[in-house]
Amino acid sequence: MFKPFRELLIMLTDFEGFILGSTPLKLFQPLLQIFSSIRSVESQQKIVLFNFETLAAIPDISGSKFVFAHVISPHPPFVFDGNGNPMDIDYTFNFKDGNEFPGSKDEYKQGYVEQLQFVNRSLQRTLSAIIKKSKIPPIIILQADHGSGLLTDFTSSNNTCIMERFSPFAAYYLPGVDDYSIIANASAVNTFRIIFNEYFEAELPLLENRQYYYKNPMSFYEFEDVSSRVDDRCE
């Protein structure tokens, strides 16, 4: 169904992909797809599948290793159904989330849930393969960068469900480490501090959990502290 992603030789940047998809140059997309990765439904499907396939093969590589993989899914666009079958979208391909998502809220709900079902099953297979094939028990961090964006408004924290956006999934496979070592409200800022303390006796102090949201939608570097609202439920 999919050509191996390793056959693609060139990864276009977001800007290059935008120019290609929004100008007459898009006429050349069929030709360029032979040797480059163009941001499209098909390329997104290939990238996600390639991530899972490659991660499962990591134990076959000899020597010590630190592996980081960012799987942009179940984040929009929703290109897989619950069984992993490819889906078409009826809008221009993009990664817009929250209030910028081009579909309806019902489409977001259905697309997110189905893609999440596919991702969960893929992760289970991948992690099982990694653990089974690893000669030395691996340290595995499964960390989402943010929660879903159904009730997210990038222009206003007041119109955003902070609990939803700031409730990312996290799970840790830490061989030999007691469960109590992971604090109940551990956030990503302390993940490696906990690991370094437990495995390397680093004695790093844990940082306070704080959450920040865009203060100015025109600048991603101005934030407001919304920590007090993380536990507030939303309708």
ZADO-1210 file (C-alpha; in nm, 4 decimals, padded with zeros to 6 digits):
<atoms>
<atom x="00.0000" y="00.0000" z="00.0000" code="MET" pos="1"/>
<atom x="00.2776" y="00.2427" z="00.0930" code="PHE" pos="2"/>
<atom x="00.6180" y="00.2759" z="-00.0679" code="LYS" pos="3"/>
<atom x="00.8953" y="00.2473" z="00.1949" code="PRO" pos="4"/>
<atom x="00.9718" y="00.5925" z="00.3295" code="PHE" pos="5"/>
<atom x="01.3432" y="00.5165" z="00.3077" code="ARG" pos="6"/>
<atom x="01.3071" y="00.5499" z="-00.0702" code="GLU" pos="7"/>
<atom x="01.2477" y="00.9228" z="-00.0267" code="LEU" pos="8"/>
<atom x="01.5718" y="01.1127" z="-00.0529" code="LEU" pos="9"/>
<atom x="01.4748" y="01.4736" z="00.0159" code="ILE" pos="10"/>
<atom x="01.2619" y="01.6132" z="00.2988" code="MET" pos="11"/>
<atom x="01.1091" y="01.9458" z="00.2043" code="LEU" pos="12"/>
<atom x="01.0746" y="02.2119" z="00.4726" code="THR" pos="13"/>
<atom x="00.7310" y="02.3421" z="00.5718" code="ASP" pos="14"/>
<atom x="00.7970" y="02.6603" z="00.3739" code="PHE" pos="15"/>
<atom x="00.9038" y="02.4690" z="00.0639" code="GLU" pos="16"/>
<atom x="00.5992" y="02.2455" z="00.0934" code="GLY" pos="17"/>
<atom x="00.3739" y="02.5504" z="00.1308" code="PHE" pos="18"/>
<atom x="00.5170" y="02.7143" z="-00.1817" code="ILE" pos="19"/>
<atom x="00.4839" y="02.3915" z="-00.3736" code="LEU" pos="20"/>
<atom x="00.1246" y="02.3368" z="-00.2670" code="GLY" pos="21"/>
<atom x="-00.0044" y="02.6919" z="-00.3072" code="SER" pos="22"/>
<atom x="00.1505" y="02.7975" z="-00.6378" code="THR" pos="23"/>
<atom x="00.1429" y="02.6613" z="-00.9932" code="PRO" pos="24"/>
<atom x="00.4447" y="02.4498" z="-00.8937" code="LEU" pos="25"/>
<atom x="00.1955" y="02.1970" z="-00.7531" code="LYS" pos="26"/>
<atom x="00.1647" y="02.0685" z="-01.1110" code="LEU" pos="27"/>
<atom x="00.5064" y="01.9103" z="-01.0546" code="PHE" pos="28"/>
<atom x="00.4071" y="01.7289" z="-00.7342" code="GLN" pos="29"/>
<atom x="00.3620" y="01.3856" z="-00.8965" code="PRO" pos="30"/>
<atom x="00.7164" y="01.4038" z="-01.0351" code="LEU" pos="31"/>
<atom x="00.8735" y="01.5454" z="-00.7176" code="LEU" pos="32"/>
<atom x="00.7121" y="01.2802" z="-00.4982" code="GLN" pos="33"/>
<atom x="00.9366" y="01.0215" z="-00.6604" code="ILE" pos="34"/>
<atom x="01.2450" y="01.1547" z="-00.4815" code="PHE" pos="35"/>
<atom x="01.1195" y="01.3953" z="-00.2130" code="SER" pos="36"/>
<atom x="00.8792" y="01.4095" z="00.0784" code="SER" pos="37"/>
<atom x="00.6055" y="01.6604" z="00.0081" code="ILE" pos="38"/>
<atom x="00.3716" y="01.7488" z="00.2908" code="ARG" pos="39"/>
<atom x="00.0585" y="01.5589" z="00.1950" code="SER" pos="40"/>
<atom x="-00.1803" y="01.2982" z="00.3317" code="VAL" pos="41"/>
<atom x="00.0283" y="01.0238" z="00.1756" code="GLU" pos="42"/>
<atom x="00.3618" y="01.1540" z="00.3058" code="SER" pos="43"/>
<atom x="00.2172" y="01.1970" z="00.6561" code="GLN" pos="44"/>
<atom x="00.0959" y="00.8371" z="00.6508" code="GLN" pos="45"/>
<atom x="00.4382" y="00.7198" z="00.5349" code="LYS" pos="46"/>
<atom x="00.6204" y="00.9180" z="00.8040" code="ILE" pos="47"/>
<atom x="00.4037" y="00.7873" z="01.0881" code="VAL" pos="48"/>
<atom x="00.4346" y="00.4260" z="00.9697" code="LEU" pos="49"/>
<atom x="00.8084" y="00.4675" z="00.9194" code="PHE" pos="50"/>
<atom x="00.8462" y="00.5884" z="01.2779" code="ASN" pos="51"/>
<atom x="00.6836" y="00.2789" z="01.4225" code="PHE" pos="52"/>
<atom x="00.8652" y="00.0396" z="01.1880" code="GLU" pos="53"/>
<atom x="01.2047" y="00.1950" z="01.2581" code="THR" pos="54"/>
<atom x="01.1611" y="00.2147" z="01.6347" code="LEU" pos="55"/>
<atom x="01.0768" y="-00.1557" z="01.6510" code="ALA" pos="56"/>
<atom x="01.4100" y="-00.2299" z="01.4786" code="ALA" pos="57"/>
<atom x="01.6234" y="-00.0139" z="01.7097" code="ILE" pos="58"/>
<atom x="01.7353" y="-00.3083" z="01.9306" code="PRO" pos="59"/>
<atom x="01.8966" y="-00.4651" z="01.6234" code="ASP" pos="60"/>
<atom x="02.1498" y="-00.1789" z="01.6183" code="ILE" pos="61"/>
<atom x="02.4533" y="-00.2661" z="01.8288" code="SER" pos="62"/>
<atom x="02.5937" y="-00.0422" z="02.1012" code="GLY" pos="63"/>
<atom x="02.4525" y="00.2103" z="02.3435" code="SER" pos="64"/>
<atom x="02.2025" y="00.4529" z="02.2014" code="LYS" pos="65"/>
<atom x="01.9764" y="00.7471" z="02.2819" code="PHE" pos="66"/>
<atom x="01.6748" y="00.7508" z="02.0529" code="VAL" pos="67"/>
<atom x="01.4266" y="01.0364" z="02.0169" code="PHE" pos="68"/>
<atom x="01.1196" y="01.0044" z="01.7967" code="ALA" pos="69"/>
<atom x="00.8455" y="01.2636" z="01.7521" code="HIS" pos="70"/>
<atom x="00.5366" y="01.0986" z="01.6062" code="VAL" pos="71"/>
<atom x="00.3001" y="01.3763" z="01.4995" code="ILE" pos="72"/>
<atom x="-00.0141" y="01.1753" z="01.5657" code="SER" pos="73"/>
<atom x="-00.2959" y="01.1676" z="01.6842" code="PRO" pos="74"/>
<atom x="-00.2386" y="01.5376" z="01.6199" code="HIS" pos="75"/>
<atom x="-00.4314" y="01.6674" z="01.3144" code="PRO" pos="76"/>
<atom x="-00.4497" y="01.6078" z="01.0246" code="PRO" pos="77"/>
<atom x="-00.6451" y="01.2861" z="01.0737" code="PHE" pos="78"/>
<atom x="-00.5131" y="01.0570" z="00.8028" code="VAL" pos="79"/>
<atom x="-00.5792" y="00.7137" z="00.9600" code="PHE" pos="80"/>
<atom x="-00.9006" y="00.5519" z="01.0728" code="ASP" pos="81"/>
<atom x="-00.9175" y="00.3376" z="01.3856" code="GLY" pos="82"/>
<atom x="-00.7824" y="00.0331" z="01.2003" code="ASN" pos="83"/>
<atom x="-00.4930" y="00.2178" z="01.0398" code="GLY" pos="84"/>
<atom x="-00.6551" y="00.2473" z="00.6987" code="ASN" pos="85"/>
<atom x="-00.5594" y="00.5645" z="00.5077" code="PRO" pos="86"/>
<atom x="-00.8152" y="00.8443" z="00.5135" code="MET" pos="87"/>
<atom x="-00.8616" y="01.1315" z="00.2741" code="ASP" pos="88"/>
<atom x="-00.9263" y="01.4853" z="00.3968" code="ILE" pos="89"/>
<atom x="-01.1431" y="01.7406" z="00.2208" code="ASP" pos="90"/>
<atom x="-00.9223" y="02.0409" z="00.2988" code="TYR" pos="91"/>
<atom x="-00.5708" y="02.1534" z="00.2116" code="THR" pos="92"/>
<atom x="-00.3181" y="01.9446" z="00.4019" code="PHE" pos="93"/>
<atom x="-00.1937" y="02.1165" z="00.7169" code="ASN" pos="94"/>
<atom x="-00.1201" y="02.0532" z="01.0854" code="PHE" pos="95"/>
<atom x="-00.3537" y="02.3213" z="01.2195" code="LYS" pos="96"/>
<atom x="-00.5051" y="02.2391" z="01.5569" code="ASP" pos="97"/>
<atom x="-00.7463" y="02.3975" z="01.8040" code="GLY" pos="98"/>
<atom x="-00.9551" y="02.6840" z="01.6697" code="ASN" pos="99"/>
<atom x="-00.7462" y="02.6745" z="01.3504" code="GLU" pos="100"/>
<atom x="-00.8597" y="02.3206" z="01.2616" code="PHE" pos="101"/>
<atom x="-01.0372" y="02.3489" z="00.9237" code="PRO" pos="102"/>
<atom x="-01.3116" y="02.0977" z="01.0036" code="GLY" pos="103"/>
<atom x="-01.6014" y="02.0902" z="01.2492" code="SER" pos="104"/>
<atom x="-01.5838" y="01.9893" z="01.6154" code="LYS" pos="105"/>
<atom x="-01.7633" y="01.6638" z="01.5357" code="ASP" pos="106"/>
<atom x="-01.5045" y="01.5892" z="01.2666" code="GLU" pos="107"/>
<atom x="-01.2298" y="01.6666" z="01.5168" code="TYR" pos="108"/>
<atom x="-01.3788" y="01.4327" z="01.7781" code="LYS" pos="109"/>
<atom x="-01.4208" y="01.1432" z="01.5395" code="GLN" pos="110"/>
<atom x="-01.0866" y="01.1938" z="01.3658" code="GLY" pos="111"/>
<atom x="-00.8914" y="01.2301" z="01.6896" code="TYR" pos="112"/>
<atom x="-01.0458" y="00.9237" z="01.8546" code="VAL" pos="113"/>
<atom x="-00.9966" y="00.6995" z="01.5515" code="GLU" pos="114"/>
<atom x="-00.6391" y="00.8104" z="01.4919" code="GLN" pos="115"/>
<atom x="-00.5675" y="00.7654" z="01.8632" code="LEU" pos="116"/>
<atom x="-00.6960" y="00.4069" z="01.8470" code="GLN" pos="117"/>
<atom x="-00.4574" y="00.3356" z="01.5614" code="PHE" pos="118"/>
<atom x="-00.1644" y="00.5039" z="01.7377" code="VAL" pos="119"/>
<atom x="-00.2294" y="00.3124" z="02.0611" code="ASN" pos="120"/>
<atom x="-00.2228" y="-00.0248" z="01.8873" code="ARG" pos="121"/>
<atom x="00.0882" y="00.0698" z="01.6911" code="SER" pos="122"/>
<atom x="00.2637" y="00.1808" z="02.0093" code="LEU" pos="123"/>
<atom x="00.1761" y="-00.1404" z="02.1885" code="GLN" pos="124"/>
<atom x="00.3273" y="-00.3491" z="01.9093" code="ARG" pos="125"/>
<atom x="00.6337" y="-00.1269" z="01.8827" code="THR" pos="126"/>
<atom x="00.7061" y="-00.1141" z="02.2556" code="LEU" pos="127"/>
<atom x="00.6525" y="-00.4885" z="02.2934" code="SER" pos="128"/>
<atom x="00.9038" y="-00.5498" z="02.0145" code="ALA" pos="129"/>
<atom x="01.1595" y="-00.3133" z="02.1689" code="ILE" pos="130"/>
<atom x="01.1333" y="-00.4715" z="02.5135" code="ILE" pos="131"/>
<atom x="01.1369" y="-00.8270" z="02.3786" code="LYS" pos="132"/>
<atom x="01.4401" y="-00.7768" z="02.1529" code="LYS" pos="133"/>
<atom x="01.6522" y="-00.5623" z="02.3868" code="SER" pos="134"/>
<atom x="01.9381" y="-00.7541" z="02.5505" code="LYS" pos="135"/>
<atom x="01.9593" y="-00.4890" z="02.8221" code="ILE" pos="136"/>
<atom x="01.6222" y="-00.3654" z="02.9559" code="PRO" pos="137"/>
<atom x="01.5686" y="-00.0239" z="02.7928" code="PRO" pos="138"/>
<atom x="01.4537" y="00.2988" z="02.9526" code="ILE" pos="139"/>
<atom x="01.1431" y="00.4116" z="02.7648" code="ILE" pos="140"/>
<atom x="00.9699" y="00.7473" z="02.7951" code="ILE" pos="141"/>
<atom x="00.6318" y="00.7810" z="02.6272" code="LEU" pos="142"/>
<atom x="00.5470" y="01.1495" z="02.6488" code="GLN" pos="143"/>
<atom x="00.2867" y="01.3561" z="02.4649" code="ALA" pos="144"/>
<atom x="00.3759" y="01.7212" z="02.4124" code="ASP" pos="145"/>
<atom x="00.0208" y="01.8449" z="02.4759" code="HIS" pos="146"/>
<atom x="-00.3385" y="01.7313" z="02.5090" code="GLY" pos="147"/>
<atom x="-00.6014" y="01.7419" z="02.2367" code="SER" pos="148"/>
<atom x="-00.7114" y="02.0730" z="02.0903" code="GLY" pos="149"/>
<atom x="-01.0877" y="02.0412" z="02.0608" code="LEU" pos="150"/>
<atom x="-01.1437" y="02.3237" z="02.3107" code="LEU" pos="151"/>
<atom x="-00.8279" y="02.5210" z="02.2352" code="THR" pos="152"/>
<atom x="-00.8264" y="02.8816" z="02.1150" code="ASP" pos="153"/>
<atom x="-00.4757" y="02.9986" z="02.0326" code="PHE" pos="154"/>
<atom x="-00.5875" y="03.3616" z="02.0496" code="THR" pos="155"/>
<atom x="-00.7235" y="03.3481" z="02.4044" code="SER" pos="156"/>
<atom x="-00.6454" y="03.1453" z="02.7155" code="SER" pos="157"/>
<atom x="-00.9864" y="03.2471" z="02.8515" code="ASN" pos="158"/>
<atom x="-01.1560" y="03.0669" z="02.5624" code="ASN" pos="159"/>
<atom x="-00.9329" y="02.7614" z="02.6022" code="THR" pos="160"/>
<atom x="-00.9852" y="02.4531" z="02.8158" code="CYS" pos="161"/>
<atom x="-00.6501" y="02.4603" z="02.9944" code="ILE" pos="162"/>
<atom x="-00.7144" y="02.1199" z="03.1523" code="MET" pos="163"/>
<atom x="-00.7542" y="01.9591" z="02.8103" code="GLU" pos="164"/>
<atom x="-00.4517" y="02.1194" z="02.6486" code="ARG" pos="165"/>
<atom x="-00.2258" y="02.0746" z="02.9515" code="PHE" pos="166"/>
<atom x="-00.3114" y="01.7108" z="03.0232" code="SER" pos="167"/>
<atom x="-00.0668" y="01.5242" z="02.8002" code="PRO" pos="168"/>
<atom x="-00.0347" y="01.1480" z="02.8356" code="PHE" pos="169"/>
<atom x="00.2872" y="01.0203" z="02.9906" code="ALA" pos="170"/>
<atom x="00.4149" y="00.6713" z="03.0747" code="ALA" pos="171"/>
<atom x="00.7578" y="00.5461" z="03.1758" code="TYR" pos="172"/>
<atom x="00.9301" y="00.2082" z="03.1531" code="TYR" pos="173"/>
<atom x="01.2092" y="00.2316" z="03.4094" code="LEU" pos="174"/>
<atom x="01.3606" y="-00.1098" z="03.4893" code="PRO" pos="175"/>
<atom x="01.4657" y="-00.1448" z="03.8517" code="GLY" pos="176"/>
<atom x="01.3016" y="00.1797" z="03.9644" code="VAL" pos="177"/>
<atom x="01.0244" y="00.1704" z="04.2248" code="ASP" pos="178"/>
<atom x="00.6887" y="00.3154" z="04.1273" code="ASP" pos="179"/>
<atom x="00.6981" y="00.5661" z="04.4119" code="TYR" pos="180"/>
<atom x="00.9960" y="00.7381" z="04.2490" code="SER" pos="181"/>
<atom x="00.7609" y="00.8918" z="03.9914" code="ILE" pos="182"/>
<atom x="00.5605" y="01.1664" z="04.1564" code="ILE" pos="183"/>
<atom x="00.1876" y="01.1705" z="04.0776" code="ALA" pos="184"/>
<atom x="00.1900" y="01.5086" z="03.9030" code="ASN" pos="185"/>
<atom x="00.5250" y="01.4704" z="03.7281" code="ALA" pos="186"/>
<atom x="00.5510" y="01.6903" z="03.4210" code="SER" pos="187"/>
<atom x="00.7956" y="01.6769" z="03.1326" code="ALA" pos="188"/>
<atom x="01.0220" y="01.9358" z="03.2945" code="VAL" pos="189"/>
<atom x="01.1213" y="01.6762" z="03.5559" code="ASN" pos="190"/>
<atom x="01.1318" y="01.3586" z="03.3469" code="THR" pos="191"/>
<atom x="01.5068" y="01.3483" z="03.2905" code="PHE" pos="192"/>
<atom x="01.5800" y="01.4812" z="03.6385" code="ARG" pos="193"/>
<atom x="01.4014" y="01.1787" z="03.7818" code="ILE" pos="194"/>
<atom x="01.5836" y="00.9413" z="03.5472" code="ILE" pos="195"/>
<atom x="01.9262" y="01.0941" z="03.6145" code="PHE" pos="196"/>
<atom x="01.8623" y="01.0823" z="03.9895" code="ASN" pos="197"/>
<atom x="01.7478" y="00.7206" z="03.9878" code="GLU" pos="198"/>
<atom x="02.0085" y="00.5747" z="03.7532" code="TYR" pos="199"/>
<atom x="02.3070" y="00.8062" z="03.7926" code="PHE" pos="200"/>
<atom x="02.2629" y="00.9481" z="04.1456" code="GLU" pos="201"/>
<atom x="02.2643" y="01.2993" z="04.0023" code="ALA" pos="202"/>
<atom x="02.0740" y="01.4450" z="04.3003" code="GLU" pos="203"/>
<atom x="01.9060" y="01.7060" z="04.0817" code="LEU" pos="204"/>
<atom x="01.6254" y="01.8952" z="04.2589" code="PRO" pos="205"/>
<atom x="01.2824" y="01.8616" z="04.1011" code="LEU" pos="206"/>
<atom x="01.1434" y="02.1775" z="03.9477" code="LEU" pos="207"/>
<atom x="00.8036" y="02.3239" z="04.0266" code="GLU" pos="208"/>
<atom x="00.5340" y="02.2331" z="03.7773" code="ASN" pos="209"/>
<atom x="00.4252" y="02.5499" z="03.5989" code="ARG" pos="210"/>
<atom x="00.2136" y="02.5840" z="03.2869" code="GLN" pos="211"/>
<atom x="00.2240" y="02.8775" z="03.0450" code="TYR" pos="212"/>
<atom x="-00.0003" y="02.9807" z="02.7559" code="TYR" pos="213"/>
<atom x="00.0432" y="03.2257" z="02.4732" code="TYR" pos="214"/>
<atom x="-00.0057" y="03.5761" z="02.6042" code="LYS" pos="215"/>
<atom x="00.0162" y="03.7270" z="02.2599" code="ASN" pos="216"/>
<atom x="-00.0966" y="03.5091" z="01.9649" code="PRO" pos="217"/>
<atom x="00.1310" y="03.7106" z="01.7382" code="MET" pos="218"/>
<atom x="00.4370" y="03.6081" z="01.9387" code="SER" pos="219"/>
<atom x="00.5154" y="03.2571" z="02.0599" code="PHE" pos="220"/>
<atom x="00.7652" y="03.3959" z="02.3124" code="TYR" pos="221"/>
<atom x="00.5266" y="03.5909" z="02.5342" code="GLU" pos="222"/>
<atom x="00.3474" y="03.3774" z="02.7914" code="PHE" pos="223"/>
<atom x="00.1062" y="03.4000" z="03.0805" code="GLU" pos="224"/>
<atom x="00.1075" y="03.1639" z="03.3776" code="ASP" pos="225"/>
<atom x="-00.2082" y="02.9485" z="03.3752" code="VAL" pos="226"/>
<atom x="-00.0957" y="02.6962" z="03.6383" code="SER" pos="227"/>
<atom x="-00.3885" y="02.7760" z="03.8674" code="SER" pos="228"/>
<atom x="-00.6365" y="02.6760" z="03.5957" code="ARG" pos="229"/>
<atom x="-00.4985" y="02.3344" z="03.5055" code="VAL" pos="230"/>
<atom x="-00.7469" y="02.1511" z="03.7307" code="ASP" pos="231"/>
<atom x="-01.0490" y="02.3564" z="03.6218" code="ASP" pos="232"/>
<atom x="-01.2975" y="02.1383" z="03.4364" code="ARG" pos="233"/>
<atom x="-01.4460" y="02.2596" z="03.1100" code="CYS" pos="234"/>
<atom x="-01.7810" y="02.2015" z="02.9455" code="GLU" pos="235"/>
</atoms>
